[in-house]
Amino acid sequence: MCDNNMAPFFFNGSTYSKLDEKNRFVLPQQMRYGLIEKGQLQFTLALGLGGSLAIYRKSDIEKIVYKFYSKQHVARYRKFFTLFFSTLHHATCDKLGRVLVPSVLKRAAAIHQEIVIVGVLNKIEVWPLEKYETDLEEFLCGKDEGLDKITAEVFALLDENVSDHGRLMGKEEEYQEI
């Protein structure tokens, strides 16, 4: 039973780590707890957006797959589905909390050894350290103007009075100070 006053669970925070000689990293304990469903620690490791890997809860990947079923025969999605599903890897952690990164995913995300593990709402992202730090630096220094605009739009979503994209774009200046 869900209490409507409780906020939904979400992943957050970041941790720096390294892959060992067998391409494993230790998933932080707090994040492992968030992946447990029905008493089992099972998840799916997949290609993420922007050069990352994504770790999804078993139930979340099942929802994604269910929604994709109806689109599997659409020609323009064929290549995406082939690449996406051929790189999905069901996984768990060993007794020490280590996760194995399959070589195809390591190569696809250009991970060498150092990584950043980031909690992002309903998933965990695994970034190559260099890419994560470059993106973070550009964001913090205001070098990525496109990201500034998206940030303003996202925080504008919190304003209940902003109900459509047109009005949202007009309020952009208000949120740049946040």
N, C-alpha and C positions, 0 to 999 in steps of 0.2 A: 504494500500500500504506500502510495506516495503522498507526502505532505506538501500541499501547494505552497506553503510558506518557505519550503526549503529550496535553495538554489540547486540546479542540476550539477552533477559532477562535471568537472572539466580538468584537463591537463594544463599545467602551467610551469614556469620556471625553466632554467637552462643549466646544463652541466657540461663541463669539458671532460673529454675522455680520449682514449687511444685504442686502436685496434691492436690486439696481440698478434703473434706470429701465425695464428690460425684464423685470422679475420673475425675475432670475437671482441665484443665490448661489454662492459658491465652496465646494465640498465639500472638507473637509480631505484632504490627500494620503493619510494613513494609512487613512482610511475608504474612499477610492477603491480603494486596494490590496485591501481586503477584499471589494470587489464584483467583482473580476476573476475570471472563470471561463472556462476553456478559452481563455485568452489575450485575452478580450474584456471590456471594461468596459460591461456592460449591466445595467440594473436596472429596477425598477418603482416608480413613485411612486404612493402611494395614501392614502386617508383612514386615519388611525390612531385610536387610542383616546384619549378624554379631551380632545380638541381639538387633536391633533397631526396631522402628516402622517407617513407611514412610507415608508421606502425599503427594498425587499426585493431580495435577490439574485435573479437570473433563476431559478435552480433552486428557491429557496424559494417564489416565487410560483407556479411550476409545481406544486409539491406542494400548495399551498393550493387551487389551481384543481382539481386532480385529486380532492381530497377533497370539494370542493363539488359536483362533477358529480352525485353520487348523490343530492343533496338539492335539485337545481334545480327540481323540480316540487312541492316541499312548499309549500303555500299560505302558511303563516306566515313563510316566508323570502323570499317574492317581492320585497317592497319592499327588503329588505336587499340581495339579489343585484342588483337593478336599480341601486340607488345605488352599491353597491360596485364593480361592474364598469363602470358608466358613468363612474366617476371614476378608474379605473386608467389610468395613463399609462406606457407603456414609454419608457425614456429612456436617455441616456448623458450624459457630460460633454463639453464642448467642449475645445479644446486648453489652455485656462486652468483647467480643472477646474470650470467653471460648470455649474449645473443650472438649467434653466428650470422655474419653478413655474407650471403652467397656472392661468388665472384662476379656474376653478371650484374648484380646490383651495386657492388663496390665500383665496378668499372663505369656503370651508367651514371653514378653520382660523382665520379671523379674523386673518390675518397682514397687517400693515400694511407695515412695512419691516424692523424689527429682529427677528432670530430667534436661537434657540439650536439648534445641531445636536448631537444626543445619541446616543451609541452605546449600544444596549440589546440585548445578547446577539446574536441573529441578524438584527437590523434596525437601521436608523438612524432616529431620530425627529427631526422638524423642528417646533419649538414657537414660537409667538409669544412674544417676549421677556417681555411682561407676564404671561402665563399661567404660563410656566415659573418666573419669579421669585416669583410669588405662591405657587405650589405648593411651591417649595423653602423659602420663608420659613415657611409653615405647618408644613411637616415639621420643619424645624430647631428651631422654637420650640415644638413639641409641640401646636400648635393643632388639628391634624387627628387626633383620637383614633382614628378609623377606620383611618387610615394607620398609626398606632402599632400597632394590633392586627394588621393585615396584615403589617407588618414583622416582628413577633414570630413570626407563623405562618410566614413565608417562611424566616427563620433557623432555626426549629424543624425545617424540612424537612431541614436539614443533619444533624440528630441521627438516626442510623440506628436508635436505639431507639424512635423515635416512628413508629408505623406506620399509625395511622389518625387521622381528624379528631377523634374524641372525646378520645383521649389527647393530641393536639396542643393542644387548647384548654385542657387541664388544666396544661400546661407553660408557658403564656403568660408568667407572671410571671418565670420564669427568664431569658427572652430579652429582657425590656424593658431590661436593663442594657447590652446589646450596643450 
